[in-house]
Amino acid sequence: MGDIWLREENGRIRVGVTRSLVEQYKEFLYVEFTKKEGESFKAGEPLVALESLKSIYELSLPFNGRVVETNKSVAEDPSLLNRSPEKTWLIVVERA
């Protein structure tokens, strides 16, 4: 889990990726939410796919839960994630 950050807010968890992950992949060009708002997920199941020129990083979490919100702005403009990963969240989830 060293590639992601989690911030608990009012019983929900905001999720993003670290600067070191962005630097490792150089630049993310495409963000796809593999789970939509309202959908449940199991531990280890891909929630977000981040595509770079070389490969795809699949973000998953080590617990079961439900996706509450997705950041549509970053899907429309992945450069937001590349410029400021510590401030750019991807999804908000609730634990099951």
N, C-alpha and C positions, 0 to 999 in steps of 0.2 A: 504494500500500500504506500510505499515511499514516493510513488509517482502522482498521487492525488492529495488534495487537501479537503478537509471536512470542517464545516462550521455549524454547530448546533444553534438553532434559533427557534425558540418557542416550540420545542418538541419536534421540529423538522430539521433536516440536515441539508445544507447547501454544499454542493460538490463541485470541485474544479481540479485542474491539473497544475503541477508545479512548473516553475521556470526550467528546472533541470530536464524535465521531460520534453518541453518545447525545444530546448537547445539540442537535446539528443536527436530529435526528429527534424531539426532545422526549421521547418515551417509547415504548419498544418494548412491545407488547401481546402478541405471539405469537412464539415461536421454533420453527422447523421445520427439522429436519435433512434436507436433500435427499439426502445420502449417509449410509448407515447404517454401523455398525461393521463393519469387514472389507472394505468396498467400496473399490475403486480409483477414482482420479479423475485427470483430465487438467488441466493448467494452464489457468486461466480458467474451469473448470467450477464452477457454484454448489455449495457444500457446506452452507451454512446460509442460511435466509431469515429475516430479522428484520422483522417487520411492525409499523408504527406506524399512527396514525390517517390519515396522509397518503399513505404509500407503503411500499414494500418495499425493503429493502437486501439484496442477495445477496452473501454473503461467498464469495470465491474466493481461490485462491493462485496465485502465478506459477510453480509447479512441479508435476510429476506426483507422485502418492503414493498412500497408502492411509490410510483413516480407521481409527484404532486404538480411539478411545474418544469418546463424546459425553457431554456434561454434561446428564443427564436432569433434574437439579434445576432448571436454568435454563429448560428447556422447560416444566416444571410451574409455575414461578414466575418469569416474566420480570422482575419487579421487582428480583430479585437483580442482574441486568445493569444496570438503570437506576440503582440505588443505588451500585454499586461496580464499574464496568466494568474498572478496572485490576486487580482481583482475581478477577473472574469469567471463567473460561475457558469456551469453547464446545466445542471439539474438540481432540483430540490426533491428530497425523498422523505418518506416516513418509514420508520421500522415497523415490521409486521408484529 
